């Protein structure tokens, strides 16, 4: 078992962690410390238990908000999967495409003749 040292709100802590989980614990401690520092910047000196409580509540609030957003996104994805939007791609029949190409060629030919006549 490894020992991980970290600081939260200017106080140092040492906690045991399972091998391989040290980085996860360091990251969690950093997130908690960021919240604690925000509280200290706004409120000044705060007793340690209250600081940890407030930081924990702020993180819980953020977590609840993210959880709600994730649930909403999952519901939206489920609706889209159950009722995918219809995408209609126009398909022009080949005989119509050929006729349109022929008309375009005739129109260009007429335009060329008109241009020649105006010169």
Rosetta blueprint (number, residue, H / E / L):
1 X L
2 X E
3 X E
4 X E
5 X E
6 X E
7 X E
8 X E
9 X L
10 X L
11 X E
12 X E
13 X E
14 X E
15 X E
16 X E
17 X E
18 X L
19 X L
20 X L
21 X L
22 X H
23 X H
24 X H
25 X H
26 X H
27 X H
28 X H
29 X H
30 X H
31 X H
32 X H
33 X H
34 X H
35 X H
36 X H
37 X H
38 X H
39 X H
40 X H
41 X H
42 X H
43 X H
44 X L
45 X L
46 X L
47 X L
48 X H
49 X H
50 X H
51 X H
52 X H
53 X H
54 X H
55 X H
56 X H
57 X H
58 X H
59 X H
60 X H
61 X H
62 X H
63 X H
64 X H
65 X H
66 X H
67 X H
68 X H
69 X H
70 X H
71 X H
72 X H
73 X H
74 X H
75 X H
76 X H
77 X H
78 X H
79 X H
80 X H
81 X H
82 X H
83 X L
84 X L
85 X L
86 X L
87 X L
88 X L
89 X L
90 X L
91 X L
92 X L
93 X L
94 X H
95 X H
96 X H
97 X H
98 X H
99 X H
100 X H
101 X H
102 X H
103 X H
104 X H
105 X H
106 X H
107 X H
108 X H
109 X H
110 X H
111 X H
112 X H
113 X H
114 X H
115 X H
116 X H
117 X H
118 X H
119 X L
